[in-house]
Amino acid sequence: MTDSFSTLVMTLDGGDVTIRLRPDLAPGHVDRITSLANEGFYDGVVFHRVIAGFMAQGGDPTGRGTGGSKLPNLKAEFSREPHARGVCSMARTNDPNSANSQFFICLDDATFLDGQYTVWGEVIEGMEHVDALPKGEPPRAPGKIVSARAS
């Protein structure tokens, strides 16, 4: 495990988004997100899938939704935490233990995802910048993460 961080600040094209980290729910996933962020992994990475009323997904260095970091996939850390507006959770394939670097931020309540995806944080400031991300699968001109750092 890396140092204990309480927030992740993700600077988007429109401004800063502050995410409260939830190591109480998913210590391994928080460790992965903060390690990658502080290494600069997410800098310049786009939100490749943004669905109005649902979620914004990013974290793939290829920008296509098919890639991840070179690190091994993570074991699922599912919880009872609801997928409410502003919740940050890990993307994965059909394999519950396939999360790597991709994540999504809920734009609205998505409780049908509860118990199936690992919640690792929640937006506490700057949700308007997430809401403003260009929509599409993929968006024509995708919004990007300018930088992301844990503190």
Short mmCIF file of the C-alpha atoms (twelve columns), coordinates in Angstrom:
data_MODEL
# 
_entry.id   MODEL 
# 
loop_
_atom_site.group_PDB 
_atom_site.id 
_atom_site.type_symbol 
_atom_site.label_atom_id 
_atom_site.label_alt_id 
_atom_site.label_comp_id 
_atom_site.label_asym_id 
_atom_site.label_seq_id 
_atom_site.Cartn_x 
_atom_site.Cartn_y 
_atom_site.Cartn_z 
_atom_site.pdbx_PDB_model_num 
ATOM 1   C CA . MET A 1   0.000   0.000   0.000   1 
ATOM 2   C CA . THR A 2   1.120   3.512   -0.727  1 
ATOM 3   C CA . ASP A 3   0.751   6.492   1.564   1 
ATOM 4   C CA . SER A 4   -2.680  7.203   2.989   1 
ATOM 5   C CA . PHE A 5   -4.452  9.849   0.899   1 
ATOM 6   C CA . SER A 6   -7.838  11.390  1.582   1 
ATOM 7   C CA . THR A 7   -8.632  13.072  -1.737  1 
ATOM 8   C CA . LEU A 8   -7.877  12.923  -5.424  1 
ATOM 9   C CA . VAL A 9   -7.980  16.171  -7.392  1 
ATOM 10  C CA . MET A 10  -8.700  15.574  -11.042 1 
ATOM 11  C CA . THR A 11  -8.263  18.660  -13.194 1 
ATOM 12  C CA . LEU A 12  -10.539 18.477  -16.237 1 
ATOM 13  C CA . ASP A 13  -10.718 20.892  -19.153 1 
ATOM 14  C CA . GLY A 14  -13.405 22.840  -17.251 1 
ATOM 15  C CA . GLY A 15  -11.852 22.867  -13.778 1 
ATOM 16  C CA . ASP A 16  -10.985 20.834  -10.689 1 
ATOM 17  C CA . VAL A 17  -12.979 17.863  -9.440  1 
ATOM 18  C CA . THR A 18  -12.242 16.817  -5.847  1 
ATOM 19  C CA . ILE A 19  -12.932 13.176  -5.036  1 
ATOM 20  C CA . ARG A 20  -13.080 11.896  -1.462  1 
ATOM 21  C CA . LEU A 21  -11.309 8.541   -1.452  1 
ATOM 22  C CA . ARG A 22  -12.951 5.547   0.242   1 
ATOM 23  C CA . PRO A 23  -10.215 3.152   1.395   1 
ATOM 24  C CA . ASP A 24  -12.732 1.902   3.967   1 
ATOM 25  C CA . LEU A 25  -14.665 0.358   1.050   1 
ATOM 26  C CA . ALA A 26  -11.903 -0.573  -1.394  1 
ATOM 27  C CA . PRO A 27  -8.336  -0.230  -0.091  1 
ATOM 28  C CA . GLY A 28  -6.743  -2.031  -3.050  1 
ATOM 29  C CA . HIS A 29  -8.577  0.050   -5.629  1 
ATOM 30  C CA . VAL A 30  -7.826  3.328   -3.830  1 
ATOM 31  C CA . ASP A 31  -4.170  2.303   -3.707  1 
ATOM 32  C CA . ARG A 32  -4.192  1.596   -7.466  1 
ATOM 33  C CA . ILE A 33  -5.965  4.850   -8.414  1 
ATOM 34  C CA . THR A 34  -3.730  7.017   -6.210  1 
ATOM 35  C CA . SER A 35  -0.517  5.283   -7.347  1 
ATOM 36  C CA . LEU A 36  -1.407  5.680   -11.015 1 
ATOM 37  C CA . ALA A 37  -2.530  9.282   -10.501 1 
ATOM 38  C CA . ASN A 38  0.642   10.303  -8.692  1 
ATOM 39  C CA . GLU A 39  2.759   8.657   -11.420 1 
ATOM 40  C CA . GLY A 40  0.983   10.841  -14.009 1 
ATOM 41  C CA . PHE A 41  -0.735  7.856   -15.659 1 
ATOM 42  C CA . TYR A 42  -4.070  9.668   -16.027 1 
ATOM 43  C CA . ASP A 43  -2.629  12.978  -17.292 1 
ATOM 44  C CA . GLY A 44  -4.018  13.636  -20.773 1 
ATOM 45  C CA . VAL A 45  -6.307  10.570  -20.741 1 
ATOM 46  C CA . VAL A 46  -9.794  11.158  -22.197 1 
ATOM 47  C CA . PHE A 47  -13.277 10.236  -21.053 1 
ATOM 48  C CA . HIS A 48  -14.015 7.828   -23.905 1 
ATOM 49  C CA . ARG A 49  -17.613 7.010   -22.926 1 
ATOM 50  C CA . VAL A 50  -19.975 9.625   -21.491 1 
ATOM 51  C CA . ILE A 51  -23.667 8.765   -21.356 1 
ATOM 52  C CA . ALA A 52  -26.065 11.538  -20.267 1 
ATOM 53  C CA . GLY A 53  -28.025 10.571  -17.158 1 
ATOM 54  C CA . PHE A 54  -25.724 7.621   -16.480 1 
ATOM 55  C CA . MET A 55  -21.936 7.969   -16.220 1 
ATOM 56  C CA . ALA A 56  -18.608 9.267   -17.546 1 
ATOM 57  C CA . GLN A 57  -15.913 6.625   -18.108 1 
ATOM 58  C CA . GLY A 58  -12.181 7.199   -18.484 1 
ATOM 59  C CA . GLY A 59  -8.825  5.823   -17.414 1 
ATOM 60  C CA . ASP A 60  -7.868  4.012   -20.619 1 
ATOM 61  C CA . PRO A 61  -4.539  5.275   -21.981 1 
ATOM 62  C CA . THR A 62  -5.562  4.180   -25.513 1 
ATOM 63  C CA . GLY A 63  -8.720  6.318   -25.325 1 
ATOM 64  C CA . ARG A 64  -10.813 3.500   -26.798 1 
ATOM 65  C CA . GLY A 65  -12.066 1.667   -23.712 1 
ATOM 66  C CA . THR A 66  -9.992  -1.432  -24.360 1 
ATOM 67  C CA . GLY A 67  -6.772  -0.671  -22.459 1 
ATOM 68  C CA . GLY A 68  -5.403  -0.318  -18.990 1 
ATOM 69  C CA . SER A 69  -2.186  -0.044  -17.030 1 
ATOM 70  C CA . LYS A 70  0.563   -2.652  -17.225 1 
ATOM 71  C CA . LEU A 71  -0.253  -3.681  -13.634 1 
ATOM 72  C CA . PRO A 72  -2.181  -6.892  -12.906 1 
ATOM 73  C CA . ASN A 73  -5.956  -6.679  -12.625 1 
ATOM 74  C CA . LEU A 74  -7.490  -6.124  -9.220  1 
ATOM 75  C CA . LYS A 75  -9.593  -8.473  -7.115  1 
ATOM 76  C CA . ALA A 76  -13.124 -7.104  -6.744  1 
ATOM 77  C CA . GLU A 77  -13.900 -5.169  -3.557  1 
ATOM 78  C CA . PHE A 78  -17.670 -4.938  -3.878  1 
ATOM 79  C CA . SER A 79  -19.609 -3.206  -1.116  1 
ATOM 80  C CA . ARG A 80  -23.136 -2.152  -0.246  1 
ATOM 81  C CA . GLU A 81  -22.296 1.475   -1.124  1 
ATOM 82  C CA . PRO A 82  -24.925 2.711   -3.592  1 
ATOM 83  C CA . HIS A 83  -23.980 3.988   -7.027  1 
ATOM 84  C CA . ALA A 84  -25.450 7.450   -6.489  1 
ATOM 85  C CA . ARG A 85  -24.716 10.653  -8.397  1 
ATOM 86  C CA . GLY A 86  -21.030 11.563  -7.948  1 
ATOM 87  C CA . VAL A 87  -19.890 8.077   -6.935  1 
ATOM 88  C CA . CYS A 88  -16.608 6.895   -8.481  1 
ATOM 89  C CA . SER A 89  -16.372 3.212   -9.303  1 
ATOM 90  C CA . MET A 90  -14.095 0.911   -11.296 1 
ATOM 91  C CA . ALA A 91  -14.937 -0.260  -14.804 1 
ATOM 92  C CA . ARG A 92  -14.356 -3.920  -15.631 1 
ATOM 93  C CA . THR A 93  -15.166 -6.674  -18.104 1 
ATOM 94  C CA . ASN A 94  -17.632 -9.480  -17.376 1 
ATOM 95  C CA . ASP A 95  -14.976 -10.895 -15.034 1 
ATOM 96  C CA . PRO A 96  -15.571 -9.331  -11.580 1 
ATOM 97  C CA . ASN A 97  -11.788 -9.403  -10.950 1 
ATOM 98  C CA . SER A 98  -10.788 -7.508  -14.109 1 
ATOM 99  C CA . ALA A 99  -10.662 -3.867  -12.938 1 
ATOM 100 C CA . ASN A 100 -7.346  -2.220  -13.761 1 
ATOM 101 C CA . SER A 101 -7.169  1.534   -14.437 1 
ATOM 102 C CA . GLN A 102 -10.516 2.434   -15.999 1 
ATOM 103 C CA . PHE A 103 -13.155 4.044   -13.810 1 
ATOM 104 C CA . PHE A 104 -16.448 5.835   -14.093 1 
ATOM 105 C CA . ILE A 105 -18.193 8.673   -12.304 1 
ATOM 106 C CA . CYS A 106 -21.984 8.388   -11.945 1 
ATOM 107 C CA . LEU A 107 -23.802 11.363  -13.490 1 
ATOM 108 C CA . ASP A 108 -27.036 10.178  -11.887 1 
ATOM 109 C CA . ASP A 109 -28.135 7.401   -9.556  1 
ATOM 110 C CA . ALA A 110 -27.310 3.983   -11.055 1 
ATOM 111 C CA . THR A 111 -28.288 1.616   -8.249  1 
ATOM 112 C CA . PHE A 112 -28.634 -1.296  -10.693 1 
ATOM 113 C CA . LEU A 113 -24.799 -1.385  -10.534 1 
ATOM 114 C CA . ASP A 114 -24.726 -1.820  -6.733  1 
ATOM 115 C CA . GLY A 115 -22.730 -4.811  -5.522  1 
ATOM 116 C CA . GLN A 116 -21.327 -5.468  -9.023  1 
ATOM 117 C CA . TYR A 117 -18.678 -2.745  -9.344  1 
ATOM 118 C CA . THR A 118 -16.098 -1.492  -6.850  1 
ATOM 119 C CA . VAL A 119 -16.856 1.946   -5.386  1 
ATOM 120 C CA . TRP A 120 -13.628 3.778   -4.500  1 
ATOM 121 C CA . GLY A 121 -14.653 7.414   -4.042  1 
ATOM 122 C CA . GLU A 122 -17.194 10.194  -4.398  1 
ATOM 123 C CA . VAL A 123 -17.075 13.660  -5.915  1 
ATOM 124 C CA . ILE A 124 -17.309 16.297  -3.176  1 
ATOM 125 C CA . GLU A 125 -16.524 19.386  -5.307  1 
ATOM 126 C CA . GLY A 126 -16.612 20.177  -9.012  1 
ATOM 127 C CA . MET A 127 -19.358 17.811  -10.181 1 
ATOM 128 C CA . GLU A 128 -20.413 20.514  -12.643 1 
ATOM 129 C CA . HIS A 129 -17.159 19.866  -14.542 1 
ATOM 130 C CA . VAL A 130 -18.000 16.165  -14.819 1 
ATOM 131 C CA . ASP A 131 -21.529 17.061  -15.978 1 
ATOM 132 C CA . ALA A 132 -20.015 19.308  -18.673 1 
ATOM 133 C CA . LEU A 133 -17.943 16.534  -20.290 1 
ATOM 134 C CA . PRO A 134 -18.845 16.036  -23.968 1 
ATOM 135 C CA . LYS A 135 -21.315 13.165  -24.372 1 
ATOM 136 C CA . GLY A 136 -20.952 10.179  -26.688 1 
ATOM 137 C CA . GLU A 137 -19.622 6.638   -27.080 1 
ATOM 138 C CA . PRO A 138 -17.055 7.956   -27.937 1 
ATOM 139 C CA . PRO A 139 -17.597 11.723  -27.820 1 
ATOM 140 C CA . ARG A 140 -16.601 13.564  -31.032 1 
ATOM 141 C CA . ALA A 141 -14.216 15.784  -29.048 1 
ATOM 142 C CA . PRO A 142 -13.745 13.953  -25.738 1 
ATOM 143 C CA . GLY A 143 -13.007 15.787  -22.505 1 
ATOM 144 C CA . LYS A 144 -9.750  14.864  -20.867 1 
ATOM 145 C CA . ILE A 145 -8.046  14.655  -17.524 1 
ATOM 146 C CA . VAL A 146 -5.440  17.411  -17.573 1 
ATOM 147 C CA . SER A 147 -3.909  16.022  -14.375 1 
ATOM 148 C CA . ALA A 148 -4.866  13.877  -11.394 1 
ATOM 149 C CA . ARG A 149 -3.062  13.841  -8.058  1 
ATOM 150 C CA . ALA A 150 -3.868  12.348  -4.670  1 
ATOM 151 C CA . SER A 151 -3.218  14.275  -1.476  1 
# 
